[in-house]
Amino acid sequence: MEFDFENIKKLLSIQSKEELNELRNLSYNKLTEFVGECVYLRGLIEFSNYCSNDCYYCGIRKGNTTLERYYLTREEILDCAKIALELGYGSIVLQSGENNSEKNINFISEVISEIKEISKSELLPNGLGITLSIGELSYQNYEKLYKAGAHRYLLRIETSNPTLFKKIHPVKQTFERRLECLNYLREIGYQVGTGVMIGIPEQTIDDLTNDILFFKEQDVDMIGMGPFIPHKDTIYCDYYIKKPTALQKNYLLSLKMIAAARLVMKDINIASTTALETIHPSGWEEGLKYGANVIMPNITPFKYRKKYQLYDNKPCSDISPSEQNSLIKSRIEAIGRKICYNEWGDSKHYWQRKEKNILINKD
Ligand code: 5AD
């Protein structure tokens, strides 16, 4: 079945329990048919909350002067990478606010090379898989980090509606520039991930429908998306007063978005995100049931977690990574899925599109 605007919108508008069950089953079947039941874990390292941007919705935006800024040292990042390795995660995500100074790019590039060096083993001959999520950079910097050993990149478009994008960002952060960066990443050879926030003030079901079509049109390899959750130090601090039912609505809508993305894009990787888990204690499981296949457990040192609050109530638990791993393992097994350890868990879509390109170039 080909999905167009009308039938995607229909999926996102589903309300009845029966239809939701049906949607979940359809999407789950697509998942098992195209990517299998494996869940891949990526150890998330939030290595700095410095940010030169001022996204109106984000707790670590530059304008939030109440926040103490931090930077993990090279040793601290390497220690996190070792934890991921010991837990068998296979991949890590290096995430931070945006900082495209030469010093910072050199630092990240060196850290990536070192992580690659220390993580090669019989189990992982190419070392840990490294995903970056550090915002908009120049072509040269993206290329430098790719050459250093990062092979996936997450850069959310936040919304595919340029008018809405303008409302939630300062004028100097443009939709066009974000698109340009997504194109650079793809051209360089990264596996490219994008995503949106679900439930942004003034966002409509039509916008979200277009978001799914945007993912398709961009032919992305990975998606990470989740509910919009207000942060107290942003202009959206009174969001729940204005929209008292938003929390549950955004949560359900996010699950439907995951299902729709799986049905439309089939073989991509989709994350069940922390924002889902923030709203509901079994948010991760629900995301997986609706078609996601990736989870990103936070392995940032505890003392920094409170300083990386992108939105209110973002979990900053103080259980050890190995305890966290056991908990996640049992939660995932309880829903009849299994974790695939010591694998990169690349997006199948990426390899398909690579193969297609090789064939086209041969012709
Ligand atoms: N609610 C939900 N997600 C948010 N992010 C930032 N602020 C919020 C918020 N208030 C997400 C953005 C960004 C990612 C790193 O975190 O989508 O791309």
Residues whose N, C-alpha, C, O or C-beta is under 5 A from the ligand:
A	BS01	5AD	Y57 C58 G59 R156 M197 P227 F228 I229 P230 H231 L310 Y311
